[in-house]
Amino acid sequence: MPPPRFDDPKREHDVLTYLIGRSRLLLLCAAAASVVHGVCSVLMLSQINEALTSGDDARIALAWTFAATAVLVMASQMLASVLFERLSQRAHADMRSFITGKVMAADFRHLERVGGARIQSALSEHSANVAEFFVSVPAIVTNAVIVTGCLVYMALLSWQVFAMAIVVIGLGSLGYHLAHLRAIGHLDVASREQDSLFEHFRAITDGAKELRLNRRKGAAFSRDVLGRSIETVRRERTLGMSIFVASASWGNFLIFAFIGLVLFVLVGDVPDRTRIMTGFALVFVYMVTPLEVLLMNIPRANLARVSAERIDEITRDIPASEALLPGEEDARSFSSLAIRGAVHRYYHEQSDELFTMGPIHLTFHRGEIVFLVGGNGSGKTTLAKLLAGLYPPEEGEVRLDGEIIDDASRDRYRQTFSAIFSDFYLFDRLLEAGRAELDEKGNRLLEKLHLQHKVQVRDGAFTTRTLSQGQRKRLALVAALLEDRPFLVFDEWAADQDPVFKDVFYRELLPELKAAGKTALVISHDDRYFHLADRLVRMEDGQLVFDGEPQDNHRMEAMPV
């Protein structure tokens, strides 16, 4: 089966509808098995009633029919359960493939806006709830058939008593419907709070140092943030599910009240009085469990609908606005890369206002080492992300060897770069297929960076990532160098390194990259190494204030671009 495409034009209303349509044939087979199971269960009930009120000869004849029906009940239940379990696992896998596909294809700006917590919530909690729908369906279908069959059987026993039964069931259904509307509201609130809760879960590990260094802060986070969010999810889900449970109990009470009316009030002196009373009592007692299962599984189906809506909402917030490469493509070399009048705007926390970077005019050449310097918040990292194609310019253009980069070519353009940003992620393997020399070259670089006693590259994977921040940065540098891209971006790479490795980076690695024809943009505050750059670029408040040779550093402040 091909991977799911939820953005297909044939897709209907929502994710849940799409999943149902995608597995329509299997779903129909599973539903048919559930219907057979329900019908046979009602037949068994009628056979039990016949056996209780008939003579010995009739019971002997019924025995074989009862045995065959029992086998059919078992077989149909088994088949329905297996098919629906397959549907559930397929739906879960499809949901995960769909969400991760959307994330991989998303515009980086939209991905930052959505945030990791909502995506993690969609991948775990919401997708599991949607998959759970397919486990609930056989219970809903089977027990709905049983309840319907019981009603038909009651109608055959006595129309008068059946009419009263309909009134009782109608009252129960009305109460359940009103409760259902209120319960869904609570479940929806819990679902939305779940997204925030995942962000707080991440903070437990990502902010572990800060929480432990300040006991008061840790206690406040645990009590007022994490605890409050956990309590909100617990309270709203408990209220929602409790309302469903209470409505089911109300329905059960009505059933037993009706059994009392049948036994003591409704059935008068009529032919087959014993058979009618026995039949109605038996049917209603038998209906208690199917009705309870039915009413308990409907909330799960509704929870799946709420989760599907949340997944729809989250994935709509991460549209893919660019054309992605259809397959692997080697990074191409270049002669020049030019940024012309590029502008990017974003919210700046320090100034609490919209920050505008640009217009930027910059040109990079093959084999050039450029240092980008400036104060914190001046726009250096934003410029690096724009240069690497992670942010498209809102105004102006980027040209690679004279070719304008647009949405159709930006993904191909990004393959020109390797980058280590300050918030880098270190994968456990190199993910560079088809290069037999990868281990050997990687271990040589590890030795150069004095990491050979801590970690090795084996079969394209690192033996460990349990390292200090400085060591992890050196490991990330190894991974970036092994990608063998023509343009490298280093965002404050040397900030966590001791003087020995600063020297290795600035005085050995950068000259080696230059000699190999690589271009590098180095964001740095290490002014004692500025003279090693071919060019120095300085930013202040989102504007370029200097672009020239390092020896003119003393004139940077006054020299216009």
Secondary structure, 3 states (H helix, E strand, C coil): CCCCCCCCCCCCCCHHHHHHHHCHHHHHHHHHHHHHHHHHHHHHHHHHHHHHHCCHHHHHHHHHHHHHHHHHHHHHHHHHHHHHHHHHHHHHHHHHHHHHHHHHHCCHHHHHHHCHHHHHHHHHHHHHHHHHHHHHHHHHHHHHHHHHHHHHHHHHHCHHHHHHHHHHHHHHHHHHHHHHHHHHHHHHHHHHHHHHHHHHHHHHHHCHHHHHHCHHHHHHHHHHHHHHHHHHHHHHHHHHHHHHHHHHHHHHHHHHHHHHHHHHHHCCCCCCHHHHHHHHHHHHHHHHHHHHHHHHHHHHHHHHHHHHHHHHHHHHCCCCCCCCCCCCCCCCCCCEEEEEEEEEEEEECCCCEEEEEEEEEEEEECCCEEEEEECCCCCHHHHHHHHCCCCCCCEEEEEECCEECCCCCHHHHHCCEEEECCCCCCCCECCCCCCCCHHHHHHHHHHHCCCCCCCCEECCEECCCCCCHHHHHHHHHHHHHHHCCCEEEEECHHHHCCHHHHHHHHHHHHHHHHHCCCEEEEECCCHHHHHHCCEEEEEECCEEEEEECHHHHHHCCCCCC
